[in-house]
Amino acid sequence: MKKNISLAAFLTVVMIIVLRWQGNSLVNTTSPGGIVNLEFAYTPQRLLELLSHWDITAVKTNIWLDFLFIISYTLFLSVAAELCSERWPENSVPRQAGLFFAKMAYLAGIFDIAENLLMMQSIEGNYTITLLQFTFYFAAIKFVLAGIIVIYLLASLPFIIRKK
């Protein structure tokens, strides 16, 4: 499993670098967060404002690359949470939480996939306020789930270091 986490961590870092480099053209005064601004474009006006400042091909490419990132970060978060859980005492709450978070990483990935599919529809002009709101909430849920898992991983570090 340690090989899996190393590979997943490496691929996650590589994809972060690739997405930042490729998505650099999406960062401007209208969208300081780049593609993240599209994930949280809650209204048709905001969507159209973003799209009017972007090259649509660059947006589509960024979303397609994000599918590879989803695979890498989902595997990394899941494997890391499971490995951290194994360092906690048997039947302890942190151990059970880690096993739960390992599964929740996949749920974050599913929300991210749904969000990407909805964004692809939006940039093609096939959007409604409801679709934009679902995109917004899927993105928010994804970030909350991933954030909770990262907090668990960080909170586990002192215990893991002490156990070695």
C-alpha positions in Angstrom: 0.0 0.0 0.0 3.0 2.3 0.6 3.8 2.1 -3.2 0.2 3.0 -3.9 0.3 6.2 -1.8 3.7 7.3 -3.3 2.4 6.8 -6.8 -0.9 8.5 -6.0 0.9 11.4 -4.3 3.3 11.8 -7.2 0.4 11.8 -9.7 -1.6 14.3 -7.7 1.3 16.7 -7.5 2.0 16.3 -11.2 -1.7 17.0 -12.0 -1.7 20.1 -9.8 1.3 21.4 -11.7 -0.3 20.6 -15.1 -3.6 22.1 -14.2 -2.0 25.3 -12.9 0.1 25.6 -16.0 -2.6 24.8 -18.5 -5.2 26.8 -16.6 -3.0 29.9 -16.2 -4.9 31.6 -19.1 -8.1 31.3 -17.1 -6.8 33.5 -14.3 -7.5 37.2 -14.8 -9.2 40.1 -13.0 -12.7 38.6 -13.7 -11.6 35.2 -12.5 -8.7 35.4 -10.0 -9.4 31.7 -9.0 -9.4 30.5 -12.6 -11.6 27.4 -13.2 -12.7 27.5 -9.6 -14.6 30.6 -10.4 -16.6 28.5 -13.0 -17.3 25.8 -10.4 -18.9 28.5 -8.2 -20.6 30.5 -11.0 -24.0 30.5 -9.3 -25.9 32.7 -11.9 -26.2 32.8 -15.7 -24.8 36.4 -15.5 -21.6 35.2 -13.7 -21.2 32.2 -16.1 -21.5 34.5 -19.2 -19.1 37.0 -17.6 -16.5 34.3 -17.1 -16.9 32.8 -20.5 -16.6 36.2 -22.2 -13.1 36.5 -20.8 -11.9 33.0 -21.6 -10.9 30.8 -24.5 -13.5 28.1 -24.4 -11.0 25.5 -25.7 -8.7 26.2 -22.7 -11.7 25.8 -20.4 -12.7 22.5 -21.9 -9.1 21.2 -21.8 -8.8 22.2 -18.2 -12.0 20.3 -17.3 -10.8 17.2 -19.3 -7.5 17.3 -17.5 -9.3 17.6 -14.2 -10.8 14.1 -14.7 -7.2 12.7 -14.4 -6.7 14.9 -11.3 -9.9 13.4 -9.8 -8.5 9.9 -10.1 -5.2 10.8 -8.6 -6.4 12.9 -5.6 -9.3 10.5 -4.9 -6.8 7.6 -4.7 -4.3 9.6 -2.7 -6.9 10.8 -0.1 -8.4 7.3 0.2 -5.1 5.5 0.6 -3.7 8.1 2.9 -6.7 8.1 5.2 -6.6 4.3 5.4 -2.9 4.2 6.2 -3.4 6.9 8.9 -6.2 4.9 10.4 -4.0 1.9 10.8 -1.7 3.9 13.1 -4.4 4.6 15.6 -5.4 2.1 18.3 -7.8 -0.6 17.4 -11.5 0.3 17.7 -10.6 4.0 18.5 -12.7 6.8 17.0 -9.8 8.2 15.0 -9.2 4.8 13.5 -12.9 4.4 12.5 -12.9 8.0 11.2 -10.0 7.3 8.9 -11.7 4.2 7.5 -14.8 6.3 6.9 -12.8 9.1 5.3 -11.1 6.6 3.0 -14.6 5.9 1.6 -15.6 9.5 1.6 -12.7 10.4 -0.7 -14.5 8.4 -3.4 -17.7 10.4 -2.8 -15.7 13.6 -3.2 -14.5 12.3 -6.5 -18.0 11.5 -7.6 -19.2 15.0 -6.8 -16.2 16.3 -8.7 -17.1 14.2 -11.8 -20.7 15.4 -11.6 -19.5 19.0 -11.3 -17.3 18.7 -14.3 -20.0 17.1 -16.4 -22.4 20.0 -15.5 -19.7 22.6 -16.3 -19.2 21.0 -19.7 -23.0 21.4 -20.3 -22.8 25.0 -19.1 -20.0 26.1 -21.3 -21.9 24.6 -24.3 -24.8 26.9 -23.5 -27.0 24.1 -22.0 -27.6 25.5 -18.6 -30.3 26.6 -16.3 -30.2 28.3 -13.0 -30.8 24.9 -11.4 -27.9 23.3 -13.2 -25.6 26.2 -12.1 -26.8 25.8 -8.5 -26.1 22.0 -8.7 -22.7 22.7 -10.0 -22.1 25.2 -7.2 -23.3 22.7 -4.5 -21.4 19.7 -6.0 -18.2 21.8 -5.9 -18.8 23.0 -2.3 -19.5 19.4 -1.1 -16.4 18.1 -2.9 -14.2 20.8 -1.3 -15.7 20.2 2.2 -15.2 16.4 2.0 -11.6 16.8 0.7 -10.9 19.4 3.3 -12.2 17.3 6.2 -10.0 14.4 4.9 -6.9 16.7 4.7 -7.6 17.9 8.3 -7.8 14.3 9.4 -4.5 13.5 7.7 -2.8 16.5 9.3 -4.2 15.7 12.7 -2.9 12.2 12.3 0.7 13.3 11.6 1.9 13.7 15.2 0.5 10.3 16.1 2.1 8.7 13.1 5.5 10.2 13.8 5.3 9.2 17.4 4.5 5.6 16.5 7.6 5.1 14.4 
